[in-house]
Amino acid sequence: MTLTEVMVASAIGSIVLAATATLWMFGARSFVALGNYRELDSKSRFALDRMTRDIRQATRVVSFQNTGNNRWLSLTNEAAGVGLRYTWDEGDQTLACEKTGQPTEVYLTECERWDFSLYQRTPQKNQTNTFFLATNRFGVYDPSLCKLIDMSWKCSRTILGQKANTESVQTAQVVLRNKQ
């Protein structure tokens, strides 16, 4: 073999190895992203199932704060003597639930955002699934008017220093079934 043949073979081998390494890295990143997305989605669905069950059993909204870095929503089921409070902390990126007589349980981690609005159950005229805000005649939220809670949250992770295809966004409208 001549030096030229060795150089050409080395160049071709290097190109093949570089292409293989690139494809392997892309495949590994996609595999990790898909696994993270599945895990985030699974945790979000689990949290949503638990929150939906608890909110549907509530008889009324006691108090709330739906702005700022620490948001919370307090509900009660007066007939069962159970109170619960959902708290989102932007600094910790957690959504936790406190129930009467039970330790605080973190439902979501890596939760970047949690938004909720309170609505009356009365739909607006000529509108589908559009409800009036739970406000009094002065436009101020009144928890006693709340029959429906519209929630959404976003959880995400970084993969190899990037947030890429790892977001899980959940939304739900939950009706307080036991509210009279």
N, C-alpha and C positions, 0 to 999 in steps of 0.2 A: 504494500500500500504506500502511496506517495503522501506527502504532507498535504497536498491539495485535497486528496480524497478524505483524509482524516478530518481536515477543517470543514469540508462540506458536510460530512456525516455528523460532526459535532454540532454544526449550526442547525441541521434538520432535527437532530435529537433534542436540542435545546428548545426549538420552536414547539415540537410535539409535547415536551414536558411542561412548557409554559402554558400551552392550551389546556392540557389535562389538569394542571393545578388551578387554573382559572375556573374551569367548569366544576371542579371539585369544591372550590370555595363558594361559588354561586349556589351550588346544590346544597351544601352544608348550611349556608345562611338561610336559604329558603326553607329547609327542613326545620331549623330552629325557630324561624318566624312562624311557621305553621303550628308548631307545637306550643309556642307561647300564646298565639292567638286562640288556640283551642282551650288552653288552660284559663286564660282571661275570660273567654266566653262562658266556660263552664262555671267559674266562680260567680260571674255576673248573673247567670241564670239561677244559680242556687240562692244568691242573695235576693233576687227578685221574687222567687217562689216564697221565701220566708217572709219577706216584707209584705207581699200581697196577702198572704194568709193572715198576718197580724192586723193589717190595715182593714181588711174586710170585716174582721171581728170587732173593730173599735166602734164605740158609740159616738165619739166626738173628738174633734181636734181641740186640744187644750191651749197650746201656744206654739209659736213658731218663729223662726228667723230665717228668711230665705235670701239674705244678702250678706256679703262680707266673706271673710276667710274662714269663719266657723259658722256653719249653718246647722239648724236643728229643727226638729218637728216632734212635738209631744202629743200623744194620743192617749185615750183611755177607753176601757170597756168597764163602765160603771157597774153593770150587772155582775160581772165576774170579779170586780175589784182589782183589775189589772191595769197598770199604766206602762206605757213604753215611750221611749225617746230615741229617735235616730239622730246621730250627730256626725257631721262631716267636718274634718279638720284638714284644711288645705296644706298646712305645714307637714303633717304626718302622712297626708294623702290616704286617709282611712275613712271608712264609713262604718260606724259602730252602732249597736243597738243595746240599750239598757232597758231591761224589763224589771218590774217590781219583784223583789225577792230573789233575783238572779244576778250573777256577775255580768259585767259588760262583755259583750261578744263582738268582735270585729268581723263584720260581714265582708268588707272589701278592703284590699290593700292596693296600692298603686292607683288610687282613684283620684284623677286630676280634677274632676268637676262633678258636682251633684247639684242639680237644679230641681226645684219643685214649685208648683203653683196650686192654689186652692180654688176650687170651682163649686158653684151650686150645681145641682143635678138638672136643673131646668135648661133644656136646649134653647138656643136662639131660634127665632122664627125663620123659616125657609133656609135653615142651615143644617147640615148633617154633621153630627159629632162636634158641634161647636157650642160651648157652654158659657154661661155668665160667670165672671169671676166672683168669688165669695166676698163681695164688698158690700158695705152698707150704702145708704143713699148719698153719703159724702165721699164715696170712692175709697174708703179705708177698708183694708182687709178685716173681716169679722170671722174668726174661727168657728163661731156658732152656726154660721150659714154653710160651712163646708160639707159637701156630700161626696166630692170627687177630688182626688189628688193626682195631679199629672207630674210624673217624675222622669228624670233622665240623668244618666251619668256616663262618664267616659273614663275608662281605665286604659293605661298603656304601659309599655316597658321599652327599655332600650336593648338593642341587640348589637353587640360589638360597637358600642358608642353611638348608635343611630336609632331613632324611632322610625322604624320602617315596617309597615304591614303588621303592627302589633296592637292596634287599637281595638277595643271592644266598647261599643256604644249601645246602651240599653235605654229604652223608653217604655213607659207604661202609664195607663190611666186606671186608677184603682178606686172603686166605689166603696164607701163605708156602708156596708149592708145593714148593720144594726142601728144606724142612726134613724131616729124617728122624724 
